[in-house]
Amino acid sequence: MPEHLSTALNLSQNAAAQGLGIGLIIVLVAAGIGFLVFFFVALVSIVGTDIGCGAKILWLLVVFCLPFLGSLLWFVVGRPARER
């Protein structure tokens, strides 16, 4: 068995032995994927929004420096209202 597969197997066995069940691991992986999707959707939303260049750069810096909070702030207060 290759070394990296053996190491991964040992890590998963150690996690299970320490009480980290597969359910918790699945939840943590799903939360991580959800966070990444939220982060990238915020980046695409900022780049695609019709605001000034300076404002875009500022929002991108906020989102990169504070990934979850910055993304949340963008969707709550930063994104301009849609015209009807």
Secondary structure as GFF3:
##gff-version 3
##sequence-region A 1 84
A	DSSP	alpha_helix	3	17	.	.	.	ID=ss1
A	DSSP	alpha_helix	22	48	.	.	.	ID=ss2
A	DSSP	alpha_helix	53	65	.	.	.	ID=ss3
A	DSSP	alpha_helix	67	73	.	.	.	ID=ss4
A	DSSP	pi_helix	74	78	.	.	.	ID=ss5
###
